[in-house]
């Protein structure tokens, strides 16, 4: 299944000429999963190729304005574009309150249903047939969460030539073998593993939101194919990172190493950095596969080989 | 006094690739007057040369999301940029409620005071030494206002050569004459009008917000130097303009003619118009001085000659 990450906003706290406020879209098959909705993120949503009437879930890491305010404008614009599918929104309890209150006060009149889910603790947030989204407490100066999108294992590859060799008739028995059942054909046992390869891992993507690096997060992000981690500061401002409950690029890289993340993408840059050269350099000294996000950057994430 | 208009958002309802949501700044001397704050307008505020810590008043025409939501992000960004001066915000009562509730819920912690003023009816909203801002009911599908910024008359030009000829000693008497008082010098009456020219008119700028054209508005906007009027549609969609309580470009031009506006600037364009050629042409058939707004367009408005 095609999976691409589209960065809709990559600036910390305030927007710049080139960077909007935090928002990341994962377009996976026909569904969009949005992580954070900083004010004005709908502008890059409109500019991107993301579709207004896709199945959609929105996860908000925390209630700071630069991560949450854009949800209202997004809902309004989706509605004005005739969205009909319901939308599921996940965040700490104040998010639901904010959305309910504001849409009522301003009189939104949305064209679709909004299902509000309050995050009350860590663990499973959303489950579909082939993936789950889970959350873990982050270490910020307000209640904040990090998220993982984890695809479930896919069945192994079915070896049709082998199945034909073994004289298995096409149809129901193929299905049984593929689902892991052993069968008997012509009085002979055929094990699923005779014709079906080993299960293939799904992809795992981690999204930090605003946080200090923690042991807990490095476990939560274990084995990510792609880890998107905030790197508000360069190493020389680590004291500011500590003071403001953010991370440096080097700290993000260190955590990515600890958790065994294959690829690290830095985002959420302080407006003092017009270019990210320094941050990238510092992170690349530590982790071998680091990239930096910019608004409307797209990353296609293939399955692990 | 230098006065320039900066368009911070010129799209109707939803943003496009090139146009943000409604917002107009008037930078007058050291003060900024903002009219509407559509979501994401802070982005163009940051891009423009407008200063974060200027004296500032904000006027919101109505509570539709594309005109009001951006106020929260603007306040947040002004605060993160260290603003210290208070800010005055004017809008219908729900605006004050929305700002108070949201800033409390999200825990903004602003670095400056916000003075919320509820518009309860038409008339004077704000008065300074040399200008007033007034409002008039617009004709939209929710409570909505149009605004005028009207500069007070400036004193006439003081003819120093004539004053010297008349033997008037420099100082206090000059001031008295300039303020309109007649004086007696060497036993001879000198009238103010002998040395001071006629009062010079200030500038008047009208801002429609979302509205149908009305008789009342054409009176309210009488004699504007610059009228900024919404023109959501071209004439062929006048039925939509009526249905949605908006105006066509031609209707805006007709109202500008009726009110004797010297210059008309069209804004608030439906996203169906990638270019405004048709709207401009239709308006220019009716009014001789019509221009169209685009994001970050700047108009310097000199005094009338």
Boltz contact constraints between the chains, C-beta under 6 A:
constraints:
  - contact:
      token1: [A, 13]
      token2: [B, 80]
      max_distance: 6.0
  - contact:
      token1: [A, 14]
      token2: [B, 77]
      max_distance: 6.0
  - contact:
      token1: [A, 14]
      token2: [B, 80]
      max_distance: 6.0
  - contact:
      token1: [A, 15]
      token2: [B, 43]
      max_distance: 6.0
  - contact:
      token1: [A, 15]
      token2: [B, 46]
      max_distance: 6.0
  - contact:
      token1: [A, 17]
      token2: [B, 47]
      max_distance: 6.0
  - contact:
      token1: [A, 39]
      token2: [B, 73]
      max_distance: 6.0
  - contact:
      token1: [A, 40]
      token2: [B, 40]
      max_distance: 6.0
  - contact:
      token1: [A, 40]
      token2: [B, 43]
      max_distance: 6.0
  - contact:
      token1: [A, 43]
      token2: [B, 15]
      max_distance: 6.0
  - contact:
      token1: [A, 43]
      token2: [B, 40]
      max_distance: 6.0
  - contact:
      token1: [A, 46]
      token2: [B, 15]
      max_distance: 6.0
  - contact:
      token1: [A, 47]
      token2: [B, 17]
      max_distance: 6.0
  - contact:
      token1: [A, 63]
      token2: [B, 106]
      max_distance: 6.0
  - contact:
      token1: [A, 65]
      token2: [B, 76]
      max_distance: 6.0
  - contact:
      token1: [A, 65]
      token2: [B, 106]
      max_distance: 6.0
  - contact:
      token1: [A, 69]
      token2: [B, 72]
      max_distance: 6.0
  - contact:
      token1: [A, 69]
      token2: [B, 73]
      max_distance: 6.0
  - contact:
      token1: [A, 72]
      token2: [B, 69]
      max_distance: 6.0
  - contact:
      token1: [A, 73]
      token2: [B, 39]
      max_distance: 6.0
  - contact:
      token1: [A, 73]
      token2: [B, 69]
      max_distance: 6.0
  - contact:
      token1: [A, 76]
      token2: [B, 65]
      max_distance: 6.0
  - contact:
      token1: [A, 77]
      token2: [B, 14]
      max_distance: 6.0
  - contact:
      token1: [A, 80]
      token2: [B, 13]
      max_distance: 6.0
  - contact:
      token1: [A, 80]
      token2: [B, 14]
      max_distance: 6.0
  - contact:
      token1: [A, 94]
      token2: [B, 105]
      max_distance: 6.0
  - contact:
      token1: [A, 98]
      token2: [B, 105]
      max_distance: 6.0
  - contact:
      token1: [A, 105]
      token2: [B, 94]
      max_distance: 6.0
  - contact:
      token1: [A, 105]
      token2: [B, 98]
      max_distance: 6.0
  - contact:
      token1: [A, 106]
      token2: [B, 63]
      max_distance: 6.0
  - contact:
      token1: [A, 106]
      token2: [B, 65]
      max_distance: 6.0
